[in-house]
Structures are given as C-alpha cells and as structure tokens.
Amino acid sequence: MLTVEQALEIILSNVPRPKEGQFPLAASVGKVLREDCASDLDMPPFDKAMMDGYALRSEDAGPLKVIEEIPAGKVPKSKVRPGTCSKIMTGAPLPAGADAVQQVEKTSREGDLVTLAAPVKPGQNVAPRATDMRKGEVVLRAGHRIRPADIGALAAIGKTRVRATMGPSCAVVATGDELVPPSQKPGPGRIRNSNTASIGAQVEALGLECADLGIVPDDVKQIRAAIRKGLKRDLLILSGGVSAGSWDLVIPALQAEGVELKMHQVLIKPGRPFCFAPRVFGLPGNPVSSFVIFEVFVRPYLGKMMGTNLVRPRIRARLRSELPKKIERVHFLPAQVWDDGSGYVAEPVPWQGSADLFALTKANGFVIVPIQTAYGKGDVVDCMLLD
C-alpha cells in the first residue's frame, strides 16, 4: 500500500502536458498564462494629477493667475510660468512648468486669480510618469493564473488576447444501486447522490467545466458505457465502487475498457480505496472520503494539467484538544483553524466518520495526523487550509 507522498508522486508524474490556445481577454479568467505579458507603454504615460485643483509651481505663494483649464483626456497647451497656474482635473496630464497640484478645497478663487490656503510641496498630488509600470516591464508572468483583478491590468497594457492553457474538461459519474437523485426522496436502503454535486463543485471552483453524467447502477456493462462517455473528456472522475467487494465493479470495468491503473490502495484516512490511471480517478463512495481525495490528489493533478500549482496551503497550528488515537494511515480530520492573536490554533470538529458530510460544513481545513502518531492538547500540528 502506497504512502500519500508516493501516491502523489505517481499521480503528478502521469499528468499530460497542458494544452495551449489563444483566448480573448474576456474569456481568460481562471486560465493560466503561457507567456510573459509586458507593458507597451509607461503607466501612467505622463505626470498625472491625482486631485481636482490647480497645477502650479510649488515655489509660488500666489495669488496665481489661471491660464487654462485641463480636463482629463486633454493635452495642456500652455506652460505654467511664475505667478500662473492651470485648473486641472483628476487624471489629466500635468502641464509643463508645474510640479505640484493643490486640491481645489484648499484654494479660493475670484475671477482669474487663485489664492492658496496652504503651502504646496514639490510633487504633491502628482503621480509621476511610469511610477506604476515602465514600458517593457513584465506585468504578469507565464504560469500566473488569471484573476478578475488581472483583467484590468492586461487591458491597460493593450493585451486583448492572451496565450494560456486550455482548462481541462472533466466529467463525473456516481456508481451504486443505492443512489437516487437529490430531487428524489430515498426509499428503504437508498440514499441521495451528493457526490457528483460536491465533486462537480470542487472542479468548477477551479474555473473548469465538469459534466455530470449522473448515476450508474452496479452493472459492469453500464459502468463501461459511462467510462467510454467520460473518457471523451480530459479527465473522468468516478465515485463509488472502487473497493474490493463483490459489488465494487469500477476497477474491472476500467480494465475491460483498456484503462491501465497506476494505483489502488493508499495509506490515507478517509479515502484508502481509490484508484488512479492517467485521465481517470476512481474516488470512494463515502462523501468525506471523496472530498479529501479530491483535495489531496485530484486538485494538484488538475493544477499541473493547467500549468499551475493548486496545492492547498498548509500551516502549523496548536491543537485545542488532544488526539490520542494512533492509526496505520495518515488521518485528515475536519477542523476549524484560525488565528487567536498569538498564532494559529486548530480544533477538530465533531464528526462520525467518512459518511458524515455535514461535518465538512463546519470545517475550514483539516488537521493532518501522521501514521502512528498521537497528539496532546497544545501540540503543534500540520493543517491543510480550505479557505
């Protein structure tokens, strides 16, 4: 049986190269840049007024004669000379001769003469040319995942199309005779299918598409048909049927479809019975198990497919309660993690095991308990953060 580290190494060594394409800026959020994006001009491209007021020479005390008005988007026509000033709006270019702007609230005006209510320092209320960015300077580098805030920066440098990874398309399918759709009230011995909704949400939170192929009964022929359909996507995620019982039919179905498995059992709790082949993950049926396996293994795999790192951050935190039990697997315990003012602390949330999906709604991370390890209250532990 593989350790978590061994399993992750195998998984990440079987990731296909990211696919690339050219995308309009508006369609690039969530994608990963495959090129450096440099500014084609200085930003700002001129000395810019940061306030509505009067552009002037800071050494002049006034009164000053107003020689022109400069709205944003217009080029100054007159040079500011001793004893003069120009009325200026926020964002407008500073006229020649001026080295500062006094905001209008600190002035008074009668006709063409402006009196200053306070002295002005050189550079006051002025953004000098190229303080934000110089021409040729890289704004975003290859490997950066584009966020909404980045769209404005790319637009500002005239980057209307970007070369980026094409996010992998995914499909998820749940297996099991006991499953019914969420819209249906379960009868005796049946449960609602929550996994395809949860897994689909985990995928789509990465900005990727995930087709929900629904529920397939425990029948090899039907599971094989679902696998063939799912393999038309870049990644297929199956839920349930991956253990070693007589009704666990996913692995035989995958093998019958010619899918070469790279692993099956991993020393992790929850989630030991899961399988992996290039472009296929078979996750456990229990919802917390499938959630953990996705976060620990599937998420990094998708990140590498996208050309970026999506591994959840890990921190050290002090335990607020003891964890005396030792087990033979790395244990991921749902927990609340927060900063109490003296550092990070962690408190495992009450949960009833791998089927207790509701415990996850109270957790923002996991306490990671290594193999055969017990912890006391106050001990420092590793935590994986979800938020």
ChimeraX attribute file (.defattr): number of C-alpha atoms within 10 A of each C-alpha:
attribute: neighborCount
match mode: 1-to-1
recipient: residues
	/A:1	12
	/A:2	15
	/A:3	15
	/A:4	16
	/A:5	11
	/A:6	12
	/A:7	20
	/A:8	17
	/A:9	12
	/A:10	16
	/A:11	21
	/A:12	18
	/A:13	12
	/A:14	16
	/A:15	17
	/A:16	15
	/A:17	11
	/A:18	20
	/A:19	14
	/A:20	17
	/A:21	13
	/A:22	14
	/A:23	17
	/A:24	12
	/A:25	19
	/A:26	12
	/A:27	12
	/A:28	23
	/A:29	17
	/A:30	20
	/A:31	26
	/A:32	26
	/A:33	25
	/A:34	22
	/A:35	14
	/A:36	15
	/A:37	21
	/A:38	19
	/A:39	20
	/A:40	16
	/A:41	16
	/A:42	17
	/A:43	20
	/A:44	17
	/A:45	16
	/A:46	17
	/A:47	22
	/A:48	24
	/A:49	28
	/A:50	22
	/A:51	19
	/A:52	20
	/A:53	21
	/A:54	29
	/A:55	32
	/A:56	32
	/A:57	26
	/A:58	18
	/A:59	15
	/A:60	16
	/A:61	16
	/A:62	18
	/A:63	18
	/A:64	22
	/A:65	21
	/A:66	20
	/A:67	16
	/A:68	19
	/A:69	16
	/A:70	22
	/A:71	16
	/A:72	14
	/A:73	10
	/A:74	11
	/A:75	12
	/A:76	18
	/A:77	12
	/A:78	15
	/A:79	17
	/A:80	23
	/A:81	16
	/A:82	17
	/A:83	16
	/A:84	24
	/A:85	31
	/A:86	25
	/A:87	21
	/A:88	29
	/A:89	24
	/A:90	18
	/A:91	21
	/A:92	21
	/A:93	27
	/A:94	29
	/A:95	25
	/A:96	16
	/A:97	16
	/A:98	22
	/A:99	22
	/A:100	26
	/A:101	31
	/A:102	28
	/A:103	23
	/A:104	18
	/A:105	10
	/A:106	13
	/A:107	15
	/A:108	12
	/A:109	14
	/A:110	9
	/A:111	7
	/A:112	13
	/A:113	16
	/A:114	21
	/A:115	15
	/A:116	20
	/A:117	14
	/A:118	11
	/A:119	12
	/A:120	20
	/A:121	14
	/A:122	14
	/A:123	16
	/A:124	17
	/A:125	21
	/A:126	21
	/A:127	20
	/A:128	19
	/A:129	16
	/A:130	15
	/A:131	13
	/A:132	11
	/A:133	19
	/A:134	18
	/A:135	14
	/A:136	12
	/A:137	14
	/A:138	14
	/A:139	15
	/A:140	18
	/A:141	14
	/A:142	16
	/A:143	18
	/A:144	19
	/A:145	22
	/A:146	18
	/A:147	13
	/A:148	11
	/A:149	9
	/A:150	17
	/A:151	17
	/A:152	13
	/A:153	15
	/A:154	20
	/A:155	13
	/A:156	14
	/A:157	18
	/A:158	15
	/A:159	17
	/A:160	13
	/A:161	15
	/A:162	22
	/A:163	20
	/A:164	26
	/A:165	25
	/A:166	21
	/A:167	23
	/A:168	18
	/A:169	16
	/A:170	24
	/A:171	27
	/A:172	27
	/A:173	25
	/A:174	28
	/A:175	27
	/A:176	22
	/A:177	15
	/A:178	16
	/A:179	19
	/A:180	18
	/A:181	14
	/A:182	12
	/A:183	8
	/A:184	11
	/A:185	10
	/A:186	15
	/A:187	10
	/A:188	6
	/A:189	8
	/A:190	13
	/A:191	17
	/A:192	15
	/A:193	24
	/A:194	17
	/A:195	26
	/A:196	26
	/A:197	16
	/A:198	15
	/A:199	25
	/A:200	20
	/A:201	15
	/A:202	18
	/A:203	21
	/A:204	14
	/A:205	11
	/A:206	16
	/A:207	14
	/A:208	19
	/A:209	17
	/A:210	23
	/A:211	17
	/A:212	17
	/A:213	16
	/A:214	17
	/A:215	21
	/A:216	19
	/A:217	16
	/A:218	18
	/A:219	16
	/A:220	19
	/A:221	14
	/A:222	14
	/A:223	26
	/A:224	20
	/A:225	13
	/A:226	23
	/A:227	24
	/A:228	14
	/A:229	13
	/A:230	23
	/A:231	16
	/A:232	12
	/A:233	17
	/A:234	16
	/A:235	22
	/A:236	25
	/A:237	25
	/A:238	30
	/A:239	25
	/A:240	23
	/A:241	26
	/A:242	25
	/A:243	21
	/A:244	12
	/A:245	8
	/A:246	7
	/A:247	14
	/A:248	18
	/A:249	23
	/A:250	26
	/A:251	23
	/A:252	16
	/A:253	20
	/A:254	20
	/A:255	12
	/A:256	13
	/A:257	13
	/A:258	9
	/A:259	18
	/A:260	14
	/A:261	15
	/A:262	13
	/A:263	17
	/A:264	20
	/A:265	17
	/A:266	21
	/A:267	20
	/A:268	26
	/A:269	23
	/A:270	23
	/A:271	24
	/A:272	22
	/A:273	24
	/A:274	25
	/A:275	21
	/A:276	24
	/A:277	18
	/A:278	20
	/A:279	20
	/A:280	23
	/A:281	25
	/A:282	27
	/A:283	31
	/A:284	27
	/A:285	26
	/A:286	19
	/A:287	27
	/A:288	25
	/A:289	24
	/A:290	27
	/A:291	23
	/A:292	22
	/A:293	23
	/A:294	21
	/A:295	18
	/A:296	17
	/A:297	19
	/A:298	26
	/A:299	19
	/A:300	21
	/A:301	27
	/A:302	28
	/A:303	20
	/A:304	19
	/A:305	23
	/A:306	30
	/A:307	25
	/A:308	20
	/A:309	16
	/A:310	17
	/A:311	17
	/A:312	15
	/A:313	11
	/A:314	15
	/A:315	14
	/A:316	16
	/A:317	21
	/A:318	19
	/A:319	22
	/A:320	15
	/A:321	14
	/A:322	14
	/A:323	15
	/A:324	11
	/A:325	10
	/A:326	15
	/A:327	15
	/A:328	12
	/A:329	19
	/A:330	21
	/A:331	21
	/A:332	23
	/A:333	26
	/A:334	27
	/A:335	24
	/A:336	19
	/A:337	26
	/A:338	15
	/A:339	10
	/A:340	9
	/A:341	7
	/A:342	6
	/A:343	10
	/A:344	16
	/A:345	22
	/A:346	26
	/A:347	22
	/A:348	22
	/A:349	17
	/A:350	15
	/A:351	16
	/A:352	10
	/A:353	16
	/A:354	20
	/A:355	15
	/A:356	14
	/A:357	18
	/A:358	13
	/A:359	19
	/A:360	20
	/A:361	9
	/A:362	15
	/A:363	20
	/A:364	16
	/A:365	25
	/A:366	25
	/A:367	25
	/A:368	18
	/A:369	23
	/A:370	17
	/A:371	16
	/A:372	12
	/A:373	15
	/A:374	14
	/A:375	16
	/A:376	13
	/A:377	13
	/A:378	14
	/A:379	15
	/A:380	17
	/A:381	17
	/A:382	17
	/A:383	27
	/A:384	23
	/A:385	18
	/A:386	13
	/A:387	9
